[in-house]
Amino acid sequence: MQEGTFFYRRQQCYSIPGKLPELDDYVIAGCRYGGPIALMRDQTKLLALGRSTPAITKAQIQVYSPAGEGLLIFSWDQSKIIRFGWTIDEQLAVLNEEGVYRLYDLQGEYQQHSLGTEAAELGIIDARIQDNGFVALTTSLTLLEVKGWEGSRPLTLANPGLTEPPHSWAVIPPDLNISRHVEVLLSVDATIHTVDNLESVDQRLSQGPFTHISPSPNGKSLALLAFSGTLLVVSSDFQRSFAEFDTLAVAGVQGPVKQVEWCGNDAILVTWTSLAVLVGPFGDTLHYTYSGSTFAITEIDGVRVLGEDVCDLIQKVPASTLSIFKPGSTSPSAILYDAWESFTKKSPKADESIRSIRPELAKAVDECIDAAGQEWEPHWQRRLLNAAKFGRGFLEFHNPTDFVHMGQTLKVLNAVRYYEIGIPLTYLQYNYASPSRLITRLTARNMHLLALRISGFLGLKPDTVLKHWACAKIMRSRPTTTGVGKDAELGGDEEVCRLIVKKFKEVGGVEVSYADIAKKAWEVGRGSLATKLLDHEPQGSDQVPLLLSMKEDKLALIKAVDSGDTDLVYHVLLHLHKRLPLGSFFRLLEEGGKALIPAGKLLEVYAREQNREMLRDFYYSDDRRVESAVLSLDEASRMLDQASKITAVKTAQKFFSEDKDRSFEAKMTDESARLLVFQQQLESEANGKIKFFGLTVNETIRTCLLNGLSKRADKIKSDFKVPDKRFWYIKLHALTESRDFEGLEGFAKSKRSPIGYEAFVHHLVEKGYPKEAVPYVSKCDSPKRADLFVKCGEWRMAGIECKERNDKAKLDELRKRAPNSLIARELDQIATTMK
């Protein structure tokens, strides 16, 4: 094109005569990056009698590889299909008129989602499916966007204000927009409306309406085909016009244009029946003839064309290839290639050629390596790599990483391009989509051996492949028939589990989660196999959730306990408590033996803090009387209601009484309950003005004495067998506190004090009543009276006491301790009267 400036090439990928049906009779969706195509019979076209195609009553979708190999066929049992297309993960998305869409993998398994009730009521009339979501057009001419393929809720885009469906429309994906939001292009009348989530903008064109709108792979340009046959190429913001081409001027075309697809980002392929025309940047064209109908799929570096008997890749010749093979090229890489050819022919010209490009030899080597990656045939790949290897021999320092990497990559690409595999990836597509995604695509086709070998060759972890292989093995395996019923199933499960574990150990899939594989086994009804696989899962946090969903309650709890993760144990306990009847839940813990003792203890800790009712039931079911009694007492200590508190204490007494080793505790709780009842009566008698409830026996007696209820105090003493000494102390303190010194005197004279009278003296002095303490000194033992008088401040009486006892030594001691001279003189006078 353009006088030899631009070169395009058509590379035949596969020869597929007779492998595909007549494409003109089908609705087709092609997957990018060398992916498969999906075909569905076009119900709007008549089916000619006598054709070999069978009559189809239900909608069927067939999936073929680019090499024409059948990958999948399935029937559609829902309402009318509106649109189907491919996701970035090579899943087929099928949308019906009720807003229900399914995602099919290449094994026919699917996940189903819905756009919601509102979309179902309105109905869907069209959609555009892209790598990571789709946009649907409802019967009310509003646009709904779905982001991702996880079944998220659709978002309503800005209202375009349509009165009838657009003539054509297209979507620019979010990752190709600066705003990172999806952009919808609608052909309305003679113009185009661009719609996103915020607004609808009229671009004010006049060349429309348009039958085809096609965004370029990078989203920067648009190809617009008008009803008049004019092909316009404009920027996606409609600010610049790049080219204009009249498709009606193409010689030999029949019928309307079928497709307008981009060939990379530089040229556009326009197709008719049996003809494809490549339109270059400046309106130059290249014509490609095919037998029968074709279908074109835009790739990032070209366009893939499927005909009735061939699969081609049309692309712009890469710069490195052009540099080497362009006729008359004098680039360093071309000279290096010629030098290598001369070397193989043993021509001395090789040395002269190498010398001429010595300063640019490193660049030439790199171009030869890159050109090798652009070639399809191993013959040319090998020749270009040999040329690069030859050039490297003349370089002192050259990093071999690119050379080695290219060799590895070409081995992988040649393997997956083989017609039985049928993934015609180019070097650019391989790098863009990443090797790991290629591994995923191979496993989706159940090509596990090839995927495993490529993983090992590229140094990738085999975990993804092994996981998919194990799931596929489970799906295809059946229980052995060397038995009946459950025994037969167990036999098969044991064998499958052994094979999976053996394979993982051989290949080294140390990071593969057995829990994920066990989940698949459970989903297909192989519960026994799932349990066996989970035994090999080292992570308890992965084992337990699946065991719970399988209702393997005891095993889940044992695994949680074995993991040592208290949070995991609590998760299992709370889940089981919520799901199981209470009796079954407690029975599970009781029958678990030693293995579940830690779980029972953790349940106690949790229930004590969060759910006392559950703890009470747990103790009762386990016949743990003492723990139940202690729990009742603990709850009683927190209660404010008197009746409830008494009931709780009585309940504790009942539990203690049922254990013969707890008679003391039973007696104490019984007395506690009786005391509470008595205190309740006292408060009732005092009309609630005096607080008794909850006091100890001592405090109750003291409160009675302080409030003049001495008879009630005596009754408490007798009922609760309060010792005399304690009662006297309580009454002494209470009468002193109430300053009832007459009552105290009467009490002291009522009978001989069991606590003596020194206690009276000491207590009265401590409380600041020394004068009231003096009368009680005379009732104390005579040797102590002198000191007791001193304690009361009566030094003179102390001196007289010494005189009466004729204790001169004590008197001398008192004289030395005298606080002042006046008291000292008094004591001296007493001393002089002594003999």
VENNOR-V678214 format. One line per field, one symbol per residue. ss: DSSP state (h for helix, s for strand, l for the rest). psi: psi as a letter, one per 20 degrees, with the letter a starting at -180 (. if undefined). burial: I if it has 24 or more other C-alpha atoms within 12 Angstrom, else O. Layout:
ss=???
psi=???
burial=???
This chain:
ss=lllllllsssssssslllllllhhhsssssllllllssssslllllllllllllllllsssssslllllsssssssllllsssssslllllssssslllssssslllllsssssllhhhhhhlsssssssllssssssllllssssslllllllssllllllllllllsssslhhhllllllssssssllsssssllllssslllllllsssssslllllsssssslllsssssslllllsssssshhhlllllllllssssslllssssssllssssslllllssssslllllsssssllssssslllsssssssllhhhhhhhllllllhhhhhhhhhhhhhllllhhhhhhhhlhhhhhhhhhhhhhhhhhlllhhhhhhhhhhhhhhhllllllllhhhhhhhhhhhhhhhhhlllllllllhhhhhhhlhhhhhhhhhhlllhhhhhhhhhhhllllhhhhhhhhhhhhhhlllllllllhhhhhhhhhhhhhhhhhhhhhhllllllhhhhhhhhhhlllhhhhhhhhlllllhhhhhhhhhhlllhhhhhhhhhhhllhhhhhhhhhhhhhhllhhhhhhhhhllhhhhhhhhhhhhhhhhhhlhhhhhhhhhhlllhhhhhhhhhhhhhhlllhhhhhhhhhhhhhhhhllhhhhhhhhhhhhhhhhhhhhhhhhhhlllllllllllhhhhhhhhhhlllhhhhhhhhhhllllhhhhhhhhhhhhhhlllhhhhhhhhhhlllllllhhhhhhhhhlllhhhhhhhhllllhhhhhhhhhhhllhhhhhhhhhhhllhhhhhhhhhhlllhhhhhhhhhhhhhll
psi=qlljgppqqopogqplpjhqrohhjqpqpqprlkrrqppppoiiqqopqiqipqpphqpqpqpqrijjpphqpqqojaappgqqrqrhjkqoppprijjpqqoprjjiqqpprqirhghhggqpirqppagkarpqprhjkqppppprkjkqpqpprqoikqiqqqhrrrpoqhijqhikqqppopopcjappppaihrpppilriiarphppoqrhijiqppporhijpoqorqijjhqpgrppohiippjqparpgqoqqnbjhrpppqrpjpppopahkjqqppppqoaqrpqpprhjbppppahjqoqopqppqhhgghgippjpkqhhghgghgghhghjkpihghggghhjghjhghgghhhgghhhiqhphghggghhhgghghhijpgopojghggggggghggghgiiphhglnmqrgghghgiqhhhgghhghhjkmhgghgggghhikqpjggggghggghgghhqqqqklaqchhgghgggggggggggggghghkmhjpohhhghggghhjkmgghgghhhhiohohhhgggghghikmgggghghgghhjohhgghggghghhhhqqgghghhgghiibhhjghggghhggghhhhnhghgghggghjlngghgghgghghhhiqhpgghggggghgghgghhiohjkhghggghghggggggghhgghghjkjhpohpiqrgghggghghhjjmhhhghgggghjlpqggggggghghghghjkmhghgggghihrppijaihhgggggghikmhgihghihiirphhigghhgghijnhghgghhhghilnhghghghhhiphrhghggghgghhhiq.
burial=OOOOOIIIIIIIIIIIOOOIIIIIIIIIIIIIIIIIIIIIIOOOOOOOOOOOOOOOOOIIIIIIIIIIIIIIIIOIOOOIIIIIIIIIIIIIIIIIIIIIIIIIIIIOOOOOIIIOOOIOOOIIIIIIIIIIIIIIIIIIIIIIIIIIIOIOOIIIIIIIOIOOIIIIIIIIIIOOOOOOIIIIIIIIIIIIIIIIIOOOIIIOIOIIIIIIIIIIIIIIIIIIIIIOIIIIIIOIIIOOOIIIIIIOOIOOOOOOIIIIIIIIIIIIIIIIIIIIIIIIIOIIIIIIIOOIIIIIIIIIIIIIIIIIIIIIIIIIIIOIIIIIIOOOOOIIIIIIIIIIIOOOOOOOOIIOIIOOIIOIIIIIIIIIIIIIIIIIIOOOIIIIIIIIIIIIOIOOOOOOOIIOOIIIIIIIIIIIIIOIIIIIIIIIIIOOIOIIIIIIIIIIIIIIOIIIIIIOOIOOIIIIIIIIIIIIIIIOIIIOOOOOOOOOIIIIIIIIIOOIIOIIOOOOIOOIIIIIIIIIIIOOOIIIIIIIIIIIIOIIIIIIIIIIOIOIIIIIIIIIIIOOOIOIIIIIIIOIIOOOOOOOIIIIIIOOOOOIOIIIIIIIOIIIOOOOOIIIIIIIOOOOIIIIIIIIIOIIOOOOOIOOIIIIIIIIIIIIIOOOOOOOIIIOIIIIIIIIIIIIOIIOOOOOOOIIIIIOIIIIIIIIIIIOIIOIIIOIIOOIOOOOOOIIIIIIIIIIIOOOIOOIIOIIOOOOIOOIIIIIIIIIIOOOOIOIIIIIIIIIOOOOIIIIIIIIIIIIIIIIIIIOOOOIOIIIOIIOOIOOOOIOOIIIOIIOOOO
